[in-house]
């Protein structure tokens, strides 16, 4: 009986610790592999690893995946919006350039004589019309020739979507009569007269505005007659940006 017990003790495996040690080494190796994978900047690998670990620990990988998709989709959307804005701005410039060319053509005789000037600027398209071809001195009643000129402009503008601002300008010489106590009233009534003609010729009133500037925005010096003649004008500005 003692011999059998000694035989069992002699055959007992004393190296079972190697199994646990091998498992530990394997886990340690896996840990370092994971750490290396995380340290390498690779969005694709990181996303896959994150999803795998999340799925293993309660489904958090799916949430990470959805968040990543939202972030990735946000970039193309912003690019699309920016591109559409640039395209809209380009179309707006082209529309205003075309309108300026048409106005230049319709007003060509007056442009050549220096009485009218059509310009493109940051605000839109501006038509500067010398007051001498529109009104008698110190008056705000349009002459027959002036009405025909403005009616041709109105025909171009009535179907255009842009807002229109009409500004009256005077020189700095004081005016005082029963109709116009100052240059403020004269410039404002002249602008209103042009606006009323546009409205009578089909331009929607919601697109129109009349402003009296008096002598506060001169084009030239008011020290001589020639400069004062340039300053007496009506400016019609087709503003950039369509009216809803």
C-alpha positions in Angstrom: 0.0 0.0 0.0 2.9 2.3 0.8 4.5 1.4 -2.5 1.4 2.5 -4.5 1.3 5.9 -2.7 4.9 6.5 -3.5 4.3 5.7 -7.2 1.5 8.2 -7.4 3.6 11.0 -5.8 6.5 10.2 -8.2 4.1 10.6 -11.3 2.5 13.9 -10.2 3.1 16.7 -12.8 5.0 19.5 -11.1 5.1 21.8 -14.2 1.4 22.7 -14.4 2.4 26.3 -13.6 3.7 26.6 -17.2 0.1 26.5 -18.5 -0.8 29.6 -16.5 2.4 31.3 -17.4 1.8 30.6 -21.1 -1.7 32.1 -20.8 -0.2 35.2 -19.1 2.4 35.7 -21.8 -0.3 35.3 -24.5 -2.5 38.0 -22.9 0.5 40.3 -22.4 1.4 39.9 -26.1 -2.1 40.7 -27.1 -2.1 43.7 -24.9 1.1 45.1 -26.5 -0.4 44.4 -30.0 -3.5 46.4 -29.1 -1.3 49.3 -27.7 0.8 49.3 -30.8 -2.3 49.4 -33.0 -3.8 52.3 -31.1 -0.5 54.2 -31.2 -0.4 54.1 -35.1 -2.5 57.1 -36.5 -4.8 55.2 -38.7 -8.5 56.3 -38.5 -9.7 53.1 -40.3 -8.0 50.7 -37.9 -8.9 52.8 -34.9 -12.6 52.8 -35.9 -12.6 49.0 -36.4 -10.9 48.4 -33.1 -13.2 50.8 -31.3 -16.3 49.1 -32.8 -15.0 45.7 -31.9 -14.2 46.6 -28.3 -17.5 48.5 -28.0 -19.5 45.5 -29.3 -17.7 43.3 -26.8 -18.5 45.6 -23.9 -22.1 46.4 -24.2 -22.7 47.7 -27.8 -20.9 51.0 -27.4 -19.2 50.5 -30.7 -22.4 51.0 -32.6 -22.8 54.4 -31.0 -19.2 55.3 -31.9 -19.9 54.2 -35.4 -23.0 56.4 -35.7 -21.1 59.4 -34.3 -18.3 58.9 -36.7 -20.7 58.7 -39.6 -22.4 61.9 -38.6 -19.0 63.7 -38.4 -17.9 62.3 -41.8 -21.2 63.3 -43.4 -21.0 66.8 -42.0 -17.9 67.7 -44.0 -19.4 67.0 -47.4 -22.6 68.9 -46.5 -20.7 72.0 -45.5 -18.7 71.8 -48.8 -22.0 71.5 -50.7 -23.4 74.6 -49.0 -20.3 76.6 -49.6 -20.2 75.5 -53.3 -23.9 76.4 -53.8 -23.2 79.9 -52.2 -20.3 80.5 -54.6 -22.4 79.4 -57.5 -25.3 81.7 -56.5 -22.9 84.6 -56.1 -21.4 83.9 -59.5 -24.9 83.8 -61.1 -25.8 87.1 -59.3 -22.6 88.8 -60.7 -23.5 87.5 -64.2 -27.1 88.8 -64.0 -25.9 92.3 -62.9 -23.2 92.4 -65.5 -25.7 91.5 -68.2 -28.1 94.2 -66.8 -25.4 96.8 -66.8 -24.6 96.0 -70.5 -28.3 96.3 -71.4 -28.6 99.7 -69.6 -25.4 100.9 -71.3 -26.9 100.0 -74.7 -30.3 101.6 -74.0 -28.7 104.8 -72.7 -25.8 104.8 -75.2 -26.4 108.3 -76.7 -26.5 109.9 -73.2 -23.5 107.9 -72.0 -21.5 109.1 -75.0 -22.5 112.7 -74.2 -21.4 112.3 -70.6 -24.9 113.0 -69.2 -25.3 109.4 -67.9 -22.9 107.0 -66.4 -23.5 103.3 -65.8 -21.2 101.6 -63.3 -20.8 98.3 -61.5 -19.9 98.6 -57.8 -20.2 96.7 -54.5 -23.8 97.7 -54.1 -24.9 96.6 -57.6 -25.4 98.6 -60.7 -25.7 102.4 -60.5 -27.0 104.8 -63.2 -25.9 108.4 -62.5 -28.2 110.7 -64.5 -27.3 114.4 -64.7 -30.2 116.5 -63.4 -30.0 118.8 -66.4 -31.6 116.3 -68.7 -34.3 115.5 -66.2 -35.4 118.7 -64.5 -35.4 122.5 -64.9 -33.2 124.3 -62.4 -34.8 124.4 -59.0 -37.7 122.2 -60.2 -38.8 118.5 -59.7 -41.0 118.1 -62.8 -39.8 115.7 -65.5 -39.5 117.0 -69.0 -40.9 115.0 -72.0 -37.5 113.8 -73.1 -36.6 112.8 -69.6 -39.8 110.7 -69.2 -39.0 108.8 -72.4 -35.5 108.0 -71.2 -36.7 106.8 -67.8 -39.5 104.8 -69.3 -36.9 102.9 -71.4 -35.0 102.2 -68.2 -38.2 101.1 -66.4 -38.9 98.6 -69.2 -35.6 96.9 -68.5 -36.2 96.9 -64.7 -39.8 96.0 -64.3 -39.2 92.2 -64.6 -35.9 92.3 -62.8 -35.9 90.8 -59.3 -33.6 93.3 -57.6 -34.5 96.2 -55.3 -34.0 99.7 -56.7 -32.9 102.7 -54.7 -33.3 106.2 -56.3 -31.2 109.0 -54.7 -31.6 112.7 -55.4 -28.4 114.9 -55.2 -28.0 118.6 -55.4 -25.1 121.1 -55.3 -24.4 123.2 -52.2 -26.0 126.4 -53.3 -28.9 127.2 -51.0 -32.4 127.1 -52.3 -35.5 128.6 -50.7 -38.9 128.9 -52.4 -42.4 128.0 -51.5 -42.0 124.5 -53.0 -38.6 123.6 -51.7 -37.4 125.2 -48.4 -33.9 123.6 -48.8 -31.9 121.2 -50.9 -33.2 118.3 -48.8 -36.7 118.7 -50.0 -35.6 119.3 -53.6 -33.4 116.1 -53.7 -36.1 114.0 -52.0 -38.9 115.2 -54.3 -36.8 114.6 -57.4 -36.0 111.0 -56.2 -39.7 110.5 -55.5 -40.6 111.7 -59.0 -38.4 109.1 -60.6 -39.7 106.4 -58.3 -43.3 107.3 -59.2 -42.5 107.1 -62.9 -40.9 103.7 -62.5 -44.0 102.5 -60.5 -46.3 103.9 -63.2 -44.4 101.9 -65.8 -44.7 98.5 -64.2 -41.9 98.3 -61.6 -43.4 96.8 -58.4 -43.5 99.4 -55.7 -42.2 97.0 -53.0 -38.8 97.0 -54.9 -38.6 100.8 -54.9 -37.1 103.3 -52.5 -36.6 107.1 -52.7 -33.8 108.9 -50.8 -32.9 112.6 -50.7 -29.2 113.2 -50.1 -29.1 116.9 -50.5 -25.6 118.2 -51.2 -23.9 115.6 -48.9 -22.4 113.2 -51.4 -20.9 115.3 -54.2 -19.1 113.8 -57.2 -16.9 116.8 -57.7 -16.0 120.1 -56.0 -18.7 122.6 -55.5 -16.2 125.5 -55.9 -17.0 126.0 -59.6 -20.0 125.8 -61.9 -18.7 122.7 -63.7 -18.4 120.7 -60.5 -21.8 121.9 -59.2 -23.4 120.7 -62.5 -21.9 117.2 -62.0 -23.2 117.1 -58.4 -26.8 117.9 -59.5 -27.9 114.4 -60.4 -30.2 111.4 -59.8 -28.6 108.0 -59.0 -30.6 104.9 -59.7 -29.0 101.8 -58.0 -30.1 98.3 -58.8 -29.1 96.6 -55.5 -27.4 93.2 -55.5 -29.6 90.5 -54.1 -33.0 89.6 -55.4 -36.1 90.8 -53.5 -38.3 87.8 -52.3 
